[in-house]
Amino acid sequence: MKFAFLSLTIAALIAPIQAHAQQYDPVQNCIRFPDTPNPDAELRYLLAHPGRVCAAQHPDLAGQAETVRRGMNQGYDNTMRMIGAQRGY
């Protein structure tokens, strides 16, 4: 029973990696994400393999700029929420 559970767990962990491995670009030596986005799987892969992902063919520059803006402002926003909560706003 434990062996079956372990086999299923390993298969579940390997499946996303295999999906990305099928998108390997040998010319640029990088991995391409599929056209259908899966943000959670892509983020896990990016964090585990920095510098191994190909640049997008049609990048969403406005989306990238918005993501950077939110990331830069996140600390400020969190601090202001805490100050507001302490003051009863």
C-alpha positions as CSV (number, residue, x, y, z in Angstrom):
1,M,0.0,0.0,0.0
2,K,2.8,2.4,0.9
3,F,4.6,1.6,-2.3
4,A,1.5,2.4,-4.4
5,F,1.1,5.7,-2.6
6,L,4.8,6.5,-3.2
7,S,4.5,5.6,-6.9
8,L,1.5,7.9,-7.3
9,T,3.2,10.8,-5.5
10,I,6.3,10.5,-7.6
11,A,4.2,10.3,-10.8
12,A,2.3,13.4,-9.7
13,L,5.5,15.4,-9.1
14,I,7.2,14.3,-12.3
15,A,4.2,15.1,-14.6
16,P,4.6,18.9,-14.7
17,I,8.4,18.5,-15.3
18,Q,7.7,16.2,-18.2
19,A,5.2,18.6,-19.7
20,H,7.9,21.3,-19.6
21,A,10.6,19.0,-20.9
22,Q,8.5,18.4,-24.0
23,Q,8.8,22.1,-24.7
24,Y,12.7,22.0,-24.7
25,D,14.3,24.2,-27.3
26,P,17.7,22.7,-28.1
27,V,18.9,25.7,-30.2
28,Q,18.5,28.2,-27.3
29,N,19.0,25.5,-24.6
30,C,16.0,26.6,-22.7
31,I,12.4,25.5,-21.8
32,R,9.4,27.0,-23.5
33,F,6.1,27.1,-21.6
34,P,3.0,25.9,-23.4
35,D,0.6,28.4,-25.0
36,T,-2.0,27.6,-22.3
37,P,-0.7,29.3,-19.2
38,N,-0.5,27.5,-15.8
39,P,0.9,30.2,-13.5
40,D,1.5,28.0,-10.5
41,A,3.4,25.4,-12.4
42,E,5.4,28.0,-14.3
43,L,6.3,29.9,-11.1
44,R,7.5,26.7,-9.4
45,Y,9.6,25.8,-12.4
46,L,11.1,29.3,-12.7
47,L,12.0,29.3,-9.0
48,A,13.6,25.8,-9.3
49,H,15.4,26.5,-12.6
50,P,16.4,30.1,-12.9
51,G,17.7,31.2,-16.3
52,R,16.5,28.0,-18.0
53,V,13.3,29.5,-19.5
54,C,13.1,30.9,-23.0
55,A,11.9,34.4,-23.4
56,A,8.3,34.7,-24.7
57,Q,7.8,35.0,-28.4
58,H,5.1,37.6,-27.9
59,P,5.8,39.1,-24.5
60,D,3.0,41.0,-22.7
61,L,4.9,44.1,-21.9
62,A,2.0,45.8,-20.2
63,G,1.4,42.8,-18.0
64,Q,5.1,42.6,-17.1
65,A,5.2,46.3,-16.2
66,E,2.1,45.8,-14.0
67,T,3.6,42.8,-12.3
68,V,6.8,44.7,-11.6
69,R,4.9,47.7,-10.3
70,R,2.8,45.6,-7.9
71,G,5.9,43.8,-6.7
72,M,7.7,47.1,-6.0
73,N,4.6,48.6,-4.2
74,Q,3.7,45.4,-2.2
75,G,5.8,46.3,0.8
76,Y,4.4,49.8,1.0
77,D,0.9,48.6,0.6
78,N,1.3,46.0,3.4
79,T,2.8,48.6,5.7
80,M,0.0,51.0,5.1
81,R,-2.7,48.3,5.7
82,M,-1.0,47.5,9.0
83,I,-0.9,51.2,10.0
84,G,-4.5,51.6,9.0
85,A,-5.6,48.6,11.0
86,Q,-3.7,49.8,14.1
87,R,-5.4,53.2,13.8
88,G,-8.8,51.6,13.3
89,Y,-9.4,52.6,9.6
